[in-house]
Amino acid sequence: MNGNRRGFTLIELLVVIGILAILSIVVILVINPTELLKQARDSSRVSDLATINSALNLYVVDNSSGSLGTASTTLYIHT
C-alpha cells in the first residue's frame, strides 16, 4: 500500500517560502515605496505652487491697481 506518493516534503516547502521571502524583501528595498510616495507628494506640491503662481500673475496683469501687500506685512504661520 506504499505506492507512488507524489508531493512536496516540508523541507522543500520551507526552502521555497524562504526564497520567496528573500526575493520579496529585495524587491521592497529596491522599489522603496515610501520614497516613491514622497516624490509623488512633492511633485503635487510643486504643481500646486505653479498653479498659485500663475493665478497671482494673472491677477497682477488684470488688476494693475490691485495690491498683494507690502514688504512690511507680518505673516503668521501656525504649524
PyMOL Python script that loads the backbone (N, CA, C, O; Angstrom):
from pymol import cmd

cmd.read_pdbstr("""\
ATOM      1  N   MET A   1       0.794  -1.182   0.000  1.00  0.00           N
ATOM      2  CA  MET A   1       0.000   0.000   0.000  1.00  0.00           C
ATOM      3  C   MET A   1       0.844   1.257   0.000  1.00  0.00           C
ATOM      4  O   MET A   1       0.308   2.359   0.113  1.00  0.00           O
ATOM      5  N   ASN A   2       2.094   1.120  -0.119  1.00  0.00           N
ATOM      6  CA  ASN A   2       3.020   2.246  -0.091  1.00  0.00           C
ATOM      7  C   ASN A   2       3.402   2.613  -1.519  1.00  0.00           C
ATOM      8  O   ASN A   2       4.587   2.636  -1.851  1.00  0.00           O
ATOM      9  N   GLY A   3       2.429   2.898  -2.359  1.00  0.00           N
ATOM     10  CA  GLY A   3       2.647   3.125  -3.783  1.00  0.00           C
ATOM     11  C   GLY A   3       3.393   4.433  -4.070  1.00  0.00           C
ATOM     12  O   GLY A   3       4.071   4.993  -3.208  1.00  0.00           O
ATOM     13  N   ASN A   4       3.243   4.883  -5.285  1.00  0.00           N
ATOM     14  CA  ASN A   4       3.890   6.128  -5.708  1.00  0.00           C
ATOM     15  C   ASN A   4       3.140   7.332  -5.158  1.00  0.00           C
ATOM     16  O   ASN A   4       2.126   7.741  -5.723  1.00  0.00           O
ATOM     17  N   ARG A   5       3.626   7.901  -4.065  1.00  0.00           N
ATOM     18  CA  ARG A   5       3.029   9.110  -3.500  1.00  0.00           C
ATOM     19  C   ARG A   5       3.859  10.282  -3.968  1.00  0.00           C
ATOM     20  O   ARG A   5       5.074  10.331  -3.772  1.00  0.00           O
ATOM     21  N   ARG A   6       3.193  11.201  -4.576  1.00  0.00           N
ATOM     22  CA  ARG A   6       3.900  12.390  -5.064  1.00  0.00           C
ATOM     23  C   ARG A   6       3.453  13.588  -4.246  1.00  0.00           C
ATOM     24  O   ARG A   6       2.269  13.746  -3.950  1.00  0.00           O
ATOM     25  N   GLY A   7       4.393  14.414  -3.890  1.00  0.00           N
ATOM     26  CA  GLY A   7       4.096  15.610  -3.111  1.00  0.00           C
ATOM     27  C   GLY A   7       5.395  16.267  -2.690  1.00  0.00           C
ATOM     28  O   GLY A   7       6.490  15.794  -2.993  1.00  0.00           O
ATOM     29  N   PHE A   8       5.239  17.341  -2.003  1.00  0.00           N
ATOM     30  CA  PHE A   8       6.416  18.090  -1.550  1.00  0.00           C
ATOM     31  C   PHE A   8       6.689  17.760  -0.092  1.00  0.00           C
ATOM     32  O   PHE A   8       5.768  17.565   0.701  1.00  0.00           O
ATOM     33  N   THR A   9       7.940  17.702   0.237  1.00  0.00           N
ATOM     34  CA  THR A   9       8.315  17.489   1.633  1.00  0.00           C
ATOM     35  C   THR A   9       8.316  18.831   2.352  1.00  0.00           C
ATOM     36  O   THR A   9       8.299  19.887   1.721  1.00  0.00           O
ATOM     37  N   LEU A  10       8.337  18.776   3.654  1.00  0.00           N
ATOM     38  CA  LEU A  10       8.338  20.002   4.456  1.00  0.00           C
ATOM     39  C   LEU A  10       9.579  20.835   4.171  1.00  0.00           C
ATOM     40  O   LEU A  10       9.501  22.063   4.116  1.00  0.00           O
ATOM     41  N   ILE A  11      10.703  20.193   3.992  1.00  0.00           N
ATOM     42  CA  ILE A  11      11.958  20.901   3.707  1.00  0.00           C
ATOM     43  C   ILE A  11      11.837  21.674   2.392  1.00  0.00           C
ATOM     44  O   ILE A  11      12.242  22.833   2.309  1.00  0.00           O
ATOM     45  N   GLU A  12      11.280  21.026   1.368  1.00  0.00           N
ATOM     46  CA  GLU A  12      11.136  21.695   0.074  1.00  0.00           C
ATOM     47  C   GLU A  12      10.222  22.915   0.187  1.00  0.00           C
ATOM     48  O   GLU A  12      10.510  23.966  -0.386  1.00  0.00           O
ATOM     49  N   LEU A  13       9.139  22.774   0.914  1.00  0.00           N
ATOM     50  CA  LEU A  13       8.226  23.898   1.097  1.00  0.00           C
ATOM     51  C   LEU A  13       8.885  25.047   1.862  1.00  0.00           C
ATOM     52  O   LEU A  13       8.705  26.214   1.510  1.00  0.00           O
ATOM     53  N   LEU A  14       9.641  24.720   2.898  1.00  0.00           N
ATOM     54  CA  LEU A  14      10.331  25.761   3.667  1.00  0.00           C
ATOM     55  C   LEU A  14      11.385  26.474   2.832  1.00  0.00           C
ATOM     56  O   LEU A  14      11.559  27.685   2.967  1.00  0.00           O
ATOM     57  N   VAL A  15      12.089  25.750   1.977  1.00  0.00           N
ATOM     58  CA  VAL A  15      13.095  26.362   1.103  1.00  0.00           C
ATOM     59  C   VAL A  15      12.424  27.327   0.135  1.00  0.00           C
ATOM     60  O   VAL A  15      12.915  28.435  -0.081  1.00  0.00           O
ATOM     61  N   VAL A  16      11.312  26.912  -0.446  1.00  0.00           N
ATOM     62  CA  VAL A  16      10.603  27.775  -1.387  1.00  0.00           C
ATOM     63  C   VAL A  16      10.068  29.020  -0.686  1.00  0.00           C
ATOM     64  O   VAL A  16      10.182  30.122  -1.221  1.00  0.00           O
ATOM     65  N   ILE A  17       9.495  28.864   0.487  1.00  0.00           N
ATOM     66  CA  ILE A  17       8.991  30.014   1.249  1.00  0.00           C
ATOM     67  C   ILE A  17      10.136  30.954   1.615  1.00  0.00           C
ATOM     68  O   ILE A  17       9.977  32.173   1.556  1.00  0.00           O
ATOM     69  N   GLY A  18      11.276  30.407   1.988  1.00  0.00           N
ATOM     70  CA  GLY A  18      12.443  31.230   2.304  1.00  0.00           C
ATOM     71  C   GLY A  18      12.923  32.014   1.096  1.00  0.00           C
ATOM     72  O   GLY A  18      13.240  33.197   1.215  1.00  0.00           O
ATOM     73  N   ILE A  19      12.983  31.377  -0.057  1.00  0.00           N
ATOM     74  CA  ILE A  19      13.418  32.057  -1.279  1.00  0.00           C
ATOM     75  C   ILE A  19      12.442  33.169  -1.631  1.00  0.00           C
ATOM     76  O   ILE A  19      12.860  34.268  -1.997  1.00  0.00           O
ATOM     77  N   LEU A  20      11.135  32.892  -1.525  1.00  0.00           N
ATOM     78  CA  LEU A  20      10.133  33.926  -1.811  1.00  0.00           C
ATOM     79  C   LEU A  20      10.245  35.102  -0.844  1.00  0.00           C
ATOM     80  O   LEU A  20      10.096  36.254  -1.252  1.00  0.00           O
ATOM     81  N   ALA A  21      10.505  34.827   0.417  1.00  0.00           N
ATOM     82  CA  ALA A  21      10.654  35.893   1.404  1.00  0.00           C
ATOM     83  C   ALA A  21      11.861  36.763   1.076  1.00  0.00           C
ATOM     84  O   ALA A  21      11.779  37.990   1.142  1.00  0.00           O
ATOM     85  N   ILE A  22      12.975  36.140   0.725  1.00  0.00           N
ATOM     86  CA  ILE A  22      14.184  36.901   0.372  1.00  0.00           C
ATOM     87  C   ILE A  22      13.942  37.752  -0.862  1.00  0.00           C
ATOM     88  O   ILE A  22      14.327  38.920  -0.898  1.00  0.00           O
ATOM     89  N   LEU A  23      13.304  37.170  -1.879  1.00  0.00           N
ATOM     90  CA  LEU A  23      13.018  37.935  -3.099  1.00  0.00           C
ATOM     91  C   LEU A  23      12.079  39.103  -2.826  1.00  0.00           C
ATOM     92  O   LEU A  23      12.272  40.190  -3.369  1.00  0.00           O
ATOM     93  N   SER A  24      11.072  38.893  -1.995  1.00  0.00           N
ATOM     94  CA  SER A  24      10.139  39.988  -1.713  1.00  0.00           C
ATOM     95  C   SER A  24      10.823  41.102  -0.924  1.00  0.00           C
ATOM     96  O   SER A  24      10.544  42.278  -1.157  1.00  0.00           O
ATOM     97  N   ILE A  25      11.700  40.758  -0.007  1.00  0.00           N
ATOM     98  CA  ILE A  25      12.437  41.782   0.739  1.00  0.00           C
ATOM     99  C   ILE A  25      13.339  42.579  -0.192  1.00  0.00           C
ATOM    100  O   ILE A  25      13.422  43.802  -0.076  1.00  0.00           O
ATOM    101  N   VAL A  26      14.011  41.904  -1.109  1.00  0.00           N
ATOM    102  CA  VAL A  26      14.884  42.597  -2.063  1.00  0.00           C
ATOM    103  C   VAL A  26      14.067  43.536  -2.949  1.00  0.00           C
ATOM    104  O   VAL A  26      14.484  44.665  -3.206  1.00  0.00           O
ATOM    105  N   VAL A  27      12.915  43.078  -3.411  1.00  0.00           N
ATOM    106  CA  VAL A  27      12.070  43.925  -4.260  1.00  0.00           C
ATOM    107  C   VAL A  27      11.595  45.145  -3.490  1.00  0.00           C
ATOM    108  O   VAL A  27      11.601  46.250  -4.032  1.00  0.00           O
ATOM    109  N   ILE A  28      11.183  44.974  -2.246  1.00  0.00           N
ATOM    110  CA  ILE A  28      10.714  46.104  -1.439  1.00  0.00           C
ATOM    111  C   ILE A  28      11.846  47.092  -1.196  1.00  0.00           C
ATOM    112  O   ILE A  28      11.625  48.302  -1.244  1.00  0.00           O
ATOM    113  N   LEU A  29      13.046  46.604  -0.937  1.00  0.00           N
ATOM    114  CA  LEU A  29      14.168  47.509  -0.706  1.00  0.00           C
ATOM    115  C   LEU A  29      14.571  48.249  -1.976  1.00  0.00           C
ATOM    116  O   LEU A  29      14.979  49.408  -1.907  1.00  0.00           O
ATOM    117  N   VAL A  30      14.464  47.605  -3.124  1.00  0.00           N
ATOM    118  CA  VAL A  30      14.844  48.241  -4.379  1.00  0.00           C
ATOM    119  C   VAL A  30      13.797  49.267  -4.793  1.00  0.00           C
ATOM    120  O   VAL A  30      14.148  50.375  -5.196  1.00  0.00           O
ATOM    121  N   ILE A  31      12.509  48.915  -4.699  1.00  0.00           N
ATOM    122  CA  ILE A  31      11.443  49.822  -5.129  1.00  0.00           C
ATOM    123  C   ILE A  31      11.281  50.975  -4.139  1.00  0.00           C
ATOM    124  O   ILE A  31      11.048  52.108  -4.560  1.00  0.00           O
ATOM    125  N   ASN A  32      11.395  50.722  -2.860  1.00  0.00           N
ATOM    126  CA  ASN A  32      11.284  51.717  -1.803  1.00  0.00           C
ATOM    127  C   ASN A  32       9.991  52.532  -1.952  1.00  0.00           C
ATOM    128  O   ASN A  32      10.041  53.690  -2.368  1.00  0.00           O
ATOM    129  N   PRO A  33       8.859  51.954  -1.623  1.00  0.00           N
ATOM    130  CA  PRO A  33       7.576  52.619  -1.852  1.00  0.00           C
ATOM    131  C   PRO A  33       7.409  53.931  -1.078  1.00  0.00           C
ATOM    132  O   PRO A  33       6.721  54.833  -1.557  1.00  0.00           O
ATOM    133  N   THR A  34       8.009  54.059   0.085  1.00  0.00           N
ATOM    134  CA  THR A  34       7.860  55.311   0.833  1.00  0.00           C
ATOM    135  C   THR A  34       8.518  56.468   0.086  1.00  0.00           C
ATOM    136  O   THR A  34       7.996  57.583   0.091  1.00  0.00           O
ATOM    137  N   GLU A  35       9.652  56.216  -0.551  1.00  0.00           N
ATOM    138  CA  GLU A  35      10.319  57.272  -1.322  1.00  0.00           C
ATOM    139  C   GLU A  35       9.489  57.647  -2.542  1.00  0.00           C
ATOM    140  O   GLU A  35       9.417  58.822  -2.905  1.00  0.00           O
ATOM    141  N   LEU A  36       8.864  56.662  -3.177  1.00  0.00           N
ATOM    142  CA  LEU A  36       8.002  56.960  -4.323  1.00  0.00           C
ATOM    143  C   LEU A  36       6.819  57.813  -3.899  1.00  0.00           C
ATOM    144  O   LEU A  36       6.425  58.724  -4.627  1.00  0.00           O
ATOM    145  N   LEU A  37       6.242  57.531  -2.726  1.00  0.00           N
ATOM    146  CA  LEU A  37       5.130  58.338  -2.226  1.00  0.00           C
ATOM    147  C   LEU A  37       5.578  59.758  -1.909  1.00  0.00           C
ATOM    148  O   LEU A  37       4.851  60.715  -2.175  1.00  0.00           O
ATOM    149  N   LYS A  38       6.778  59.896  -1.339  1.00  0.00           N
ATOM    150  CA  LYS A  38       7.308  61.228  -1.049  1.00  0.00           C
ATOM    151  C   LYS A  38       7.501  62.028  -2.334  1.00  0.00           C
ATOM    152  O   LYS A  38       7.162  63.210  -2.396  1.00  0.00           O
ATOM    153  N   GLN A  39       8.041  61.380  -3.346  1.00  0.00           N
ATOM    154  CA  GLN A  39       8.256  62.062  -4.625  1.00  0.00           C
ATOM    155  C   GLN A  39       6.936  62.460  -5.265  1.00  0.00           C
ATOM    156  O   GLN A  39       6.840  63.529  -5.868  1.00  0.00           O
ATOM    157  N   ALA A  40       5.927  61.625  -5.145  1.00  0.00           N
ATOM    158  CA  ALA A  40       4.616  61.950  -5.707  1.00  0.00           C
ATOM    159  C   ALA A  40       4.006  63.147  -4.992  1.00  0.00           C
ATOM    160  O   ALA A  40       3.429  64.026  -5.633  1.00  0.00           O
ATOM    161  N   ARG A  41       4.130  63.188  -3.665  1.00  0.00           N
ATOM    162  CA  ARG A  41       3.610  64.339  -2.918  1.00  0.00           C
ATOM    163  C   ARG A  41       4.366  65.610  -3.266  1.00  0.00           C
ATOM    164  O   ARG A  41       3.763  66.673  -3.415  1.00  0.00           O
ATOM    165  N   ASP A  42       5.685  65.505  -3.398  1.00  0.00           N
ATOM    166  CA  ASP A  42       6.488  66.671  -3.747  1.00  0.00           C
ATOM    167  C   ASP A  42       6.117  67.211  -5.118  1.00  0.00           C
ATOM    168  O   ASP A  42       5.993  68.425  -5.286  1.00  0.00           O
ATOM    169  N   SER A  43       5.938  66.342  -6.095  1.00  0.00           N
ATOM    170  CA  SER A  43       5.587  66.810  -7.428  1.00  0.00           C
ATOM    171  C   SER A  43       4.201  67.436  -7.417  1.00  0.00           C
ATOM    172  O   SER A  43       3.950  68.389  -8.155  1.00  0.00           O
ATOM    173  N   SER A  44       3.301  66.918  -6.596  1.00  0.00           N
ATOM    174  CA  SER A  44       1.969  67.513  -6.468  1.00  0.00           C
ATOM    175  C   SER A  44       2.067  68.909  -5.860  1.00  0.00           C
ATOM    176  O   SER A  44       1.377  69.826  -6.306  1.00  0.00           O
ATOM    177  N   ARG A  45       2.908  69.078  -4.858  1.00  0.00           N
ATOM    178  CA  ARG A  45       3.083  70.393  -4.229  1.00  0.00           C
ATOM    179  C   ARG A  45       3.696  71.394  -5.209  1.00  0.00           C
ATOM    180  O   ARG A  45       3.283  72.553  -5.256  1.00  0.00           O
ATOM    181  N   VAL A  46       4.669  70.953  -5.979  1.00  0.00           N
ATOM    182  CA  VAL A  46       5.296  71.843  -6.964  1.00  0.00           C
ATOM    183  C   VAL A  46       4.271  72.268  -8.006  1.00  0.00           C
ATOM    184  O   VAL A  46       4.244  73.429  -8.415  1.00  0.00           O
ATOM    185  N   SER A  47       3.444  71.352  -8.430  1.00  0.00           N
ATOM    186  CA  SER A  47       2.393  71.662  -9.402  1.00  0.00           C
ATOM    187  C   SER A  47       1.395  72.653  -8.810  1.00  0.00           C
ATOM    188  O   SER A  47       0.978  73.591  -9.490  1.00  0.00           O
ATOM    189  N   ASP A  48       1.009  72.455  -7.554  1.00  0.00           N
ATOM    190  CA  ASP A  48       0.080  73.375  -6.895  1.00  0.00           C
ATOM    191  C   ASP A  48       0.685  74.772  -6.762  1.00  0.00           C
ATOM    192  O   ASP A  48      -0.005  75.769  -6.973  1.00  0.00           O
ATOM    193  N   LEU A  49       1.960  74.848  -6.416  1.00  0.00           N
ATOM    194  CA  LEU A  49       2.621  76.151  -6.314  1.00  0.00           C
ATOM    195  C   LEU A  49       2.707  76.854  -7.659  1.00  0.00           C
ATOM    196  O   LEU A  49       2.566  78.074  -7.734  1.00  0.00           O
ATOM    197  N   ALA A  50       2.935  76.091  -8.720  1.00  0.00           N
ATOM    198  CA  ALA A  50       2.967  76.680 -10.058  1.00  0.00           C
ATOM    199  C   ALA A  50       1.596  77.225 -10.433  1.00  0.00           C
ATOM    200  O   ALA A  50       1.503  78.275 -11.069  1.00  0.00           O
ATOM    201  N   THR A  51       0.540  76.530 -10.051  1.00  0.00           N
ATOM    202  CA  THR A  51      -0.820  76.993 -10.319  1.00  0.00           C
ATOM    203  C   THR A  51      -1.116  78.282  -9.553  1.00  0.00           C
ATOM    204  O   THR A  51      -1.701  79.215 -10.104  1.00  0.00           O
ATOM    205  N   ILE A  52      -0.717  78.331  -8.297  1.00  0.00           N
ATOM    206  CA  ILE A  52      -0.914  79.549  -7.493  1.00  0.00           C
ATOM    207  C   ILE A  52      -0.130  80.704  -8.084  1.00  0.00           C
ATOM    208  O   ILE A  52      -0.636  81.823  -8.172  1.00  0.00           O
ATOM    209  N   ASN A  53       1.108  80.439  -8.489  1.00  0.00           N
ATOM    210  CA  ASN A  53       1.937  81.486  -9.087  1.00  0.00           C
ATOM    211  C   ASN A  53       1.304  82.015 -10.369  1.00  0.00           C
ATOM    212  O   ASN A  53       1.300  83.223 -10.607  1.00  0.00           O
ATOM    213  N   SER A  54       0.776  81.128 -11.185  1.00  0.00           N
ATOM    214  CA  SER A  54       0.115  81.535 -12.422  1.00  0.00           C
ATOM    215  C   SER A  54      -1.121  82.374 -12.117  1.00  0.00           C
ATOM    216  O   SER A  54      -1.360  83.378 -12.788  1.00  0.00           O
ATOM    217  N   ALA A  55      -1.904  81.983 -11.127  1.00  0.00           N
ATOM    218  CA  ALA A  55      -3.100  82.744 -10.761  1.00  0.00           C
ATOM    219  C   ALA A  55      -2.736  84.132 -10.252  1.00  0.00           C
ATOM    220  O   ALA A  55      -3.399  85.113 -10.586  1.00  0.00           O
ATOM    221  N   LEU A  56      -1.681  84.215  -9.441  1.00  0.00           N
ATOM    222  CA  LEU A  56      -1.257  85.535  -8.940  1.00  0.00           C
ATOM    223  C   LEU A  56      -0.742  86.420 -10.076  1.00  0.00           C
ATOM    224  O   LEU A  56      -1.006  87.622 -10.095  1.00  0.00           O
ATOM    225  N   ASN A  57      -0.013  85.833 -11.015  1.00  0.00           N
ATOM    226  CA  ASN A  57       0.464  86.611 -12.152  1.00  0.00           C
ATOM    227  C   ASN A  57      -0.706  87.136 -12.985  1.00  0.00           C
ATOM    228  O   ASN A  57      -0.680  88.280 -13.438  1.00  0.00           O
ATOM    229  N   LEU A  58      -1.730  86.306 -13.188  1.00  0.00           N
ATOM    230  CA  LEU A  58      -2.911  86.762 -13.918  1.00  0.00           C
ATOM    231  C   LEU A  58      -3.629  87.880 -13.171  1.00  0.00           C
ATOM    232  O   LEU A  58      -4.119  88.824 -13.790  1.00  0.00           O
ATOM    233  N   TYR A  59      -3.695  87.782 -11.859  1.00  0.00           N
ATOM    234  CA  TYR A  59      -4.326  88.829 -11.056  1.00  0.00           C
ATOM    235  C   TYR A  59      -3.581  90.154 -11.199  1.00  0.00           C
ATOM    236  O   TYR A  59      -4.197  91.205 -11.375  1.00  0.00           O
ATOM    237  N   VAL A  60      -2.258  90.096 -11.122  1.00  0.00           N
ATOM    238  CA  VAL A  60      -1.455  91.313 -11.219  1.00  0.00           C
ATOM    239  C   VAL A  60      -1.608  91.950 -12.600  1.00  0.00           C
ATOM    240  O   VAL A  60      -1.680  93.173 -12.712  1.00  0.00           O
ATOM    241  N   VAL A  61      -1.658  91.127 -13.655  1.00  0.00           N
ATOM    242  CA  VAL A  61      -1.798  91.653 -15.012  1.00  0.00           C
ATOM    243  C   VAL A  61      -3.186  92.269 -15.203  1.00  0.00           C
ATOM    244  O   VAL A  61      -3.309  93.337 -15.802  1.00  0.00           O
ATOM    245  N   ASP A  62      -4.226  91.609 -14.702  1.00  0.00           N
ATOM    246  CA  ASP A  62      -5.593  92.089 -14.891  1.00  0.00           C
ATOM    247  C   ASP A  62      -5.935  93.275 -14.000  1.00  0.00           C
ATOM    248  O   ASP A  62      -6.714  94.142 -14.394  1.00  0.00           O
ATOM    249  N   ASN A  63      -5.366  93.318 -12.816  1.00  0.00           N
ATOM    250  CA  ASN A  63      -5.671  94.390 -11.856  1.00  0.00           C
ATOM    251  C   ASN A  63      -4.391  95.131 -11.511  1.00  0.00           C
ATOM    252  O   ASN A  63      -3.766  94.868 -10.483  1.00  0.00           O
ATOM    253  N   SER A  64      -4.008  96.058 -12.377  1.00  0.00           N
ATOM    254  CA  SER A  64      -2.751  96.763 -12.139  1.00  0.00           C
ATOM    255  C   SER A  64      -2.811  97.633 -10.895  1.00  0.00           C
ATOM    256  O   SER A  64      -1.774  97.940 -10.308  1.00  0.00           O
ATOM    257  N   SER A  65      -4.012  98.036 -10.482  1.00  0.00           N
ATOM    258  CA  SER A  65      -4.123  98.848  -9.266  1.00  0.00           C
ATOM    259  C   SER A  65      -4.265  97.983  -8.018  1.00  0.00           C
ATOM    260  O   SER A  65      -4.249  98.503  -6.903  1.00  0.00           O
ATOM    261  N   GLY A  66      -4.402  96.686  -8.189  1.00  0.00           N
ATOM    262  CA  GLY A  66      -4.554  95.778  -7.053  1.00  0.00           C
ATOM    263  C   GLY A  66      -3.248  95.653  -6.277  1.00  0.00           C
ATOM    264  O   GLY A  66      -2.171  95.915  -6.811  1.00  0.00           O
ATOM    265  N   SER A  67      -3.353  95.255  -5.028  1.00  0.00           N
ATOM    266  CA  SER A  67      -2.181  95.133  -4.168  1.00  0.00           C
ATOM    267  C   SER A  67      -2.098  93.729  -3.603  1.00  0.00           C
ATOM    268  O   SER A  67      -3.109  93.130  -3.236  1.00  0.00           O
ATOM    269  N   LEU A  68      -0.906  93.224  -3.540  1.00  0.00           N
ATOM    270  CA  LEU A  68      -0.663  91.920  -2.927  1.00  0.00           C
ATOM    271  C   LEU A  68      -0.050  92.063  -1.534  1.00  0.00           C
ATOM    272  O   LEU A  68       0.370  91.075  -0.932  1.00  0.00           O
ATOM    273  N   GLY A  69      -0.001  93.294  -1.027  1.00  0.00           N
ATOM    274  CA  GLY A  69       0.566  93.530   0.292  1.00  0.00           C
ATOM    275  C   GLY A  69       1.826  94.360   0.191  1.00  0.00           C
ATOM    276  O   GLY A  69       2.271  94.705  -0.903  1.00  0.00           O
ATOM    277  N   THR A  70       2.389  94.675   1.324  1.00  0.00           N
ATOM    278  CA  THR A  70       3.614  95.458   1.374  1.00  0.00           C
ATOM    279  C   THR A  70       4.731  94.623   1.976  1.00  0.00           C
ATOM    280  O   THR A  70       4.497  93.554   2.539  1.00  0.00           O
ATOM    281  N   ALA A  71       5.926  95.123   1.849  1.00  0.00           N
ATOM    282  CA  ALA A  71       7.084  94.398   2.372  1.00  0.00           C
ATOM    283  C   ALA A  71       7.075  94.349   3.896  1.00  0.00           C
ATOM    284  O   ALA A  71       7.702  93.469   4.486  1.00  0.00           O
ATOM    285  N   SER A  72       6.375  95.277   4.539  1.00  0.00           N
ATOM    286  CA  SER A  72       6.358  95.310   5.998  1.00  0.00           C
ATOM    287  C   SER A  72       5.216  94.477   6.578  1.00  0.00           C
ATOM    288  O   SER A  72       5.008  94.480   7.791  1.00  0.00           O
ATOM    289  N   THR A  73       4.485  93.776   5.740  1.00  0.00           N
ATOM    290  CA  THR A  73       3.378  92.949   6.213  1.00  0.00           C
ATOM    291  C   THR A  73       3.925  91.776   7.022  1.00  0.00           C
ATOM    292  O   THR A  73       4.890  91.129   6.616  1.00  0.00           O
ATOM    293  N   THR A  74       3.305  91.509   8.160  1.00  0.00           N
ATOM    294  CA  THR A  74       3.712  90.402   9.017  1.00  0.00           C
ATOM    295  C   THR A  74       2.881  89.181   8.656  1.00  0.00           C
ATOM    296  O   THR A  74       1.661  89.261   8.521  1.00  0.00           O
ATOM    297  N   LEU A  75       3.543  88.079   8.507  1.00  0.00           N
ATOM    298  CA  LEU A  75       2.875  86.824   8.166  1.00  0.00           C
ATOM    299  C   LEU A  75       3.033  85.867   9.335  1.00  0.00           C
ATOM    300  O   LEU A  75       4.150  85.581   9.766  1.00  0.00           O
ATOM    301  N   TYR A  76       1.927  85.380   9.841  1.00  0.00           N
ATOM    302  CA  TYR A  76       1.949  84.428  10.938  1.00  0.00           C
ATOM    303  C   TYR A  76       1.650  83.043  10.387  1.00  0.00           C
ATOM    304  O   TYR A  76       0.663  82.845   9.678  1.00  0.00           O
ATOM    305  N   ILE A  77       2.499  82.099  10.714  1.00  0.00           N
ATOM    306  CA  ILE A  77       2.337  80.727  10.229  1.00  0.00           C
ATOM    307  C   ILE A  77       2.205  79.812  11.435  1.00  0.00           C
ATOM    308  O   ILE A  77       3.027  79.856  12.350  1.00  0.00           O
ATOM    309  N   HIS A  78       1.186  78.998  11.430  1.00  0.00           N
ATOM    310  CA  HIS A  78       0.967  78.047  12.518  1.00  0.00           C
ATOM    311  C   HIS A  78       1.260  76.651  11.987  1.00  0.00           C
ATOM    312  O   HIS A  78       0.703  76.236  10.971  1.00  0.00           O
ATOM    313  N   THR A  79       2.134  75.929  12.676  1.00  0.00           N
ATOM    314  CA  THR A  79       2.453  74.561  12.243  1.00  0.00           C
ATOM    315  C   THR A  79       1.974  73.555  13.241  1.00  0.00           C
ATOM    316  O   THR A  79       2.156  72.354  13.042  1.00  0.00           O
TER     317      THR A  79
END
""", "prot")
cmd.dss("prot")
cmd.show_as("cartoon", "prot")
cmd.util.cbc("prot")
cmd.orient("prot")
